[in-house]
């Protein structure tokens, strides 16, 4: 598998990055069926534009939305327009394209339609096959198995454990865990257990945020503790708001976890 951090800014699009949008790829060279696979984890504001620098959105095989805060799902509206009206592949002008599977919490279809605010009677059913995420119920997309887990956030929210072909160890499988938005909890520890790469949110700073507003996000220290407790091989910190001190976020994580750690940046690629 390969992870591309298409957008990694926390809570809103920042000056150097869109909001949350992560592309998991299985290259044709490592895929058992010899074709490439592309699965998107979240599609927050600005994500669709940056995604087009990596792949054609027509090549997506599925979209998984961790939760329905705008910084994680609102560019589904733009993707709807892309899939419906694209001159060489849009469903409006070129019939026969199967709807794209979009997995999300309850009411995802309704929330997406409300955000788009289309014409009376217009829905997204020809473009999207909306399916509900359920805690611990695995999803299969080609050679990928994705286990969603309900995590600790003010709305229904999920993290994802993705298992698929390793690009670093041919013939073996690898595990990528994405926490989504969550405070530290048992479910996210289980989700991350033994992962090759942990993509963990770290939106808060110790002493400034977490004590004032618990139950929303993790700090860098929380992310480091998660990586250490779950015994992961590497840690990528993400969902960091533009106003945060990146060096402090890294230092907080390093106080808990001694393994390889970086902060996500737009367009960065990680092989697992």
C-alpha positions in Angstrom: 0.0 0.0 0.0 0.9 3.6 -0.4 -0.5 6.6 1.5 -0.6 10.1 0.0 -1.5 12.9 2.4 -3.6 15.0 0.0 -4.8 17.3 2.7 -3.8 17.3 6.3 -4.7 20.7 7.9 -6.8 20.5 11.0 -10.3 21.7 11.3 -10.1 24.0 8.3 -8.0 24.4 5.2 -4.7 26.1 6.0 -2.4 28.3 4.0 -0.3 25.3 2.8 -2.8 22.5 2.9 -6.4 21.5 2.3 -8.3 19.9 5.2 -8.4 16.2 5.8 -8.0 14.0 2.7 -5.9 10.9 2.4 -5.4 8.6 -0.5 -4.6 4.9 0.0 -3.3 3.3 -3.2 -2.5 -0.3 -4.2 -0.2 -0.1 -7.3 -0.9 -2.5 -10.0 2.6 -4.1 -9.5 1.6 -5.2 -5.9 -2.1 -5.8 -6.5 -3.1 -9.5 -6.7 -5.4 -8.8 -9.7 -2.9 -6.7 -11.5 -4.9 -3.4 -11.4 -4.4 -0.3 -9.4 -6.8 0.6 -6.6 -7.5 4.0 -5.1 -9.5 4.5 -1.9 -10.0 7.9 -0.3 -10.2 8.4 3.5 -12.1 11.7 4.0 -12.7 14.5 1.5 -12.6 17.8 3.4 -12.6 21.3 2.1 -10.0 21.9 -0.6 -9.2 18.2 -0.9 -10.8 17.6 -4.3 -8.5 20.2 -5.9 -5.3 18.8 -4.5 -6.5 15.2 -5.3 -6.5 16.1 -9.0 -2.7 16.6 -8.8 -2.4 13.0 -7.7 -5.1 11.0 -9.6 -8.1 11.6 -11.8 -11.1 11.4 -9.4 -12.8 9.2 -12.0 -10.2 6.5 -10.9 -11.5 6.4 -7.4 -12.8 3.0 -6.2 -14.3 4.1 -2.9 -14.6 7.0 -0.5 -14.7 6.5 3.3 -15.8 9.5 5.4 -14.7 9.3 9.1 -17.4 11.7 10.2 -19.6 14.6 8.9 -17.8 17.7 10.1 -17.2 19.9 7.0 -13.4 19.6 7.1 -13.8 15.8 6.5 -16.6 15.5 4.0 -17.8 18.7 2.3 -15.8 18.3 -0.9 -18.1 15.3 -1.7 -20.2 18.1 -3.2 -17.5 18.9 -5.7 -16.9 15.3 -6.4 -20.6 14.9 -7.3 -20.3 17.6 -9.9 -17.1 16.1 -11.3 -18.6 12.6 -11.6 -21.9 13.9 -13.0 -20.7 16.4 -15.6 -17.2 15.4 -16.6 -17.1 15.5 -20.5 -15.4 12.2 -20.9 -16.6 10.2 -17.9 -19.5 12.0 -16.2 -22.7 10.1 -15.6 -24.9 12.9 -16.8 -23.6 12.6 -20.4 -22.1 9.2 -20.5 -24.4 6.5 -19.0 -23.2 3.1 -17.7 -20.7 4.3 -15.0 -21.4 2.5 -11.7 -22.1 4.8 -8.7 -19.0 5.3 -6.6 -19.3 3.6 -3.1 -19.2 6.3 -0.4 -19.2 4.9 3.2 -20.0 7.2 6.1 -21.9 7.6 9.3 -25.7 7.7 9.5 -27.4 10.4 7.3 -24.4 10.8 5.0 -26.6 10.9 1.9 -28.9 13.5 3.4 -26.1 15.7 4.7 -24.3 15.6 1.4 -27.5 16.6 -0.5 -28.2 19.4 2.0 -24.6 20.7 1.6 -24.9 20.7 -2.2 -28.4 22.2 -2.2 -29.3 21.1 -5.7 -32.5 21.5 -7.7 -35.8 20.2 -6.2 -35.9 16.4 -6.5 -32.2 16.2 -7.4 -30.2 13.5 -5.5 -26.8 12.0 -5.8 -27.9 8.4 -6.4 -26.5 8.0 -9.9 -23.1 9.2 -8.8 -22.8 7.8 -5.3 -23.7 4.5 -3.7 -24.0 5.7 -0.1 -23.4 3.0 2.5 -23.4 3.2 6.3 -20.3 2.5 8.4 -20.8 0.2 11.3 -18.5 -0.4 14.2 -16.1 -3.3 13.6 -17.9 -4.4 10.4 -15.2 -4.8 7.8 -15.4 -3.4 4.3 -13.6 -5.0 1.3 -12.4 -2.8 -1.6 -10.4 -4.9 -4.0 -7.3 -6.2 -2.1 -8.0 -3.8 0.8 -9.9 -4.7 4.0 -10.9 -1.7 6.1 -12.2 -2.1 9.6 -14.0 0.9 11.0 -14.1 1.6 14.7 -16.3 4.1 16.5 -14.0 6.6 18.3 -14.3 9.4 20.9 -15.6 12.6 19.2 -18.8 14.7 19.8 -20.5 13.3 16.7 -20.6 9.8 15.3 -17.0 9.3 14.1 -14.8 6.4 13.0 -11.2 5.5 12.7 -10.0 3.0 10.1 -7.7 0.1 10.1 -6.6 -0.7 6.5 -5.0 -4.0 5.7 -3.6 -4.6 2.2 -0.6 -5.7 0.1 2.7 -4.4 1.4 4.9 -2.4 -1.1 7.9 -2.7 1.3 7.6 -6.5 1.8 6.4 -8.1 -1.4 4.1 -11.0 -0.8 3.2 -9.9 2.7 0.4 -7.7 4.0 0.7 -4.3 5.8 -1.5 -2.3 8.2 -2.2 1.4 8.1 -4.3 3.0 10.8 -6.1 6.3 10.5 -7.5 7.6 13.7 -9.9 10.1 12.2 -10.9 12.8 14.8 -10.8 11.4 18.3 -9.7 11.9 21.8 -7.6 9.1 23.3 -9.7 6.0 23.9 -9.5 2.2 24.0 -11.1 1.8 20.6 -8.3 3.8 18.9 -5.6 1.8 20.7 -7.2 -1.4 19.4 -7.4 0.1 15.9 -3.7 0.9 15.9 -2.4 -2.3 17.5 0.8 -3.4 15.7 0.2 -1.1 12.7 3.1 -0.5 10.2 2.0 3.2 10.0 -0.2 5.2 12.3 -1.7 8.3 10.8 -2.8 10.1 14.0 -4.6 13.3 14.5 -2.8 15.7 16.9 -4.9 18.9 16.8 -4.4 20.0 20.4 -1.5 21.1 22.6 -1.0 20.0 26.1 -2.1 22.6 28.7 -3.8 24.8 26.1 -6.6 22.7 24.7 -7.1 19.3 26.0 -7.9 20.2 29.6 -10.3 22.9 28.5 -12.2 20.9 25.9 -11.8 17.1 26.5 -13.4 14.5 24.3 -12.6 16.1 21.0 -9.0 15.8 19.8 -5.7 14.4 20.8 -2.5 16.3 21.6 0.9 15.3 20.2 1.6 13.7 23.6 -1.6 11.6 23.2 -0.6 10.5 19.7 2.8 9.5 21.0 1.3 7.6 23.8 -1.0 5.9 21.4 1.9 4.9 19.1 3.9 3.5 22.0 1.0 1.6 23.6 -0.1 0.1 20.3 3.5 -0.8 19.4 3.3 0.7 15.9 6.3 0.9 13.5 6.0 4.6 12.5 3.9 7.6 13.3 2.6 10.4 11.1 1.0 13.3 12.9 -1.9 15.0 11.0 -4.9 17.3 11.4 -2.7 20.0 12.9 -4.4 23.5 12.7 -2.5 26.3 11.0 -2.0 28.2 14.3 -0.2 25.3 16.1 3.6 25.1 16.7 4.8 22.1 14.7 8.0 21.8 16.7 6.0 21.6 19.9 3.6 19.0 18.4 6.7 16.8 17.5 8.3 17.3 20.9 5.1 16.3 22.7 5.0 13.1 20.6 8.7 12.4 21.1 8.2 12.5 24.8 6.1 9.4 24.6 7.2 7.5 21.4 10.8 6.9 20.2 10.0 5.5 16.8 10.1 7.3 13.4 7.8 10.3 13.6 6.9 13.1 11.1 4.2 15.7 10.6 2.1 15.2 7.5 2.5 17.6 4.6 0.5 18.1 1.5 1.5 15.6 -1.2 3.8 13.5 1.0 3.8 9.8 0.1 4.5 6.9 2.5 5.0 3.3 1.5 3.9 0.5 3.9 
